[in-house]
């Protein structure tokens, strides 16, 4: 399965940030423990069945939109809150992001989140800290240009999800969020054409299961590369200027203040 269409090649600053984020060494600063143990270490999909179980329905659609954007769809299949680990989920998504940096070209990304199986218990695990780290990693290390964010099959408590996500996004990006009620695919199709969508969402191109199975095989084919990347990091001791720290990368120090969602 070919992925022809991701972002323009990242500049020097983006590539450097990517290596800093991957850094597993204590010399990288105060954030090394969180980022190395959660997102960018022990990532081998073949060896980590928990990642596969958590990401059973994450796909990158092969067809581009008419505007040459790539559409990514997450359809959670883990309804047991105790088995839902958003850190593992995003670990896998960033593994796919690494592959896309090499194989994919597009002018931007559209992210679609199917909330049909999401409960308030799932939402409580999506902390502002996690969301902010994901947003910074996607934009600064992977050079992701987000053209749209869609929540489909939105439950009654979707406003809490939107509030949480908007709290970590810039206003321009927050304005690109769209909410589609349960069963309302018509409004979704006005923004994301049916011609590129899988059959699960009214399209005619394959199914979510078939596409996600192909993507998992692609990640598995990259096993040796991910193994080699465990040894690649930025040595902050050699930086001529100030070392990157938590404030530089994420714009905050320590944990986020608690966000009330009741």
ABEGO torsion letter per residue (X at the ends): XBBBGBBBBBBAAAAAAAAAAABABAAAEAAAAAAAAAAABGABAAABAAAAAAAABBBBBABBBAAGBBBBBBBBABABAAABBAAAAAAAAAAAAAAAAAABBBAEBBBBBBAAABBAAAAAABBAAAAAAAAAAAAAAAGBBBABBBBBGBBAAAAAAAAAAAAABBAAAAAABBBBBBGBAAAAAAABBAAABBAAAGBABEBAAAAAAAAAAAAAAAAAAAAAAAABBBBAAABABBBBBAAAAAGBBEBBBBBBAX
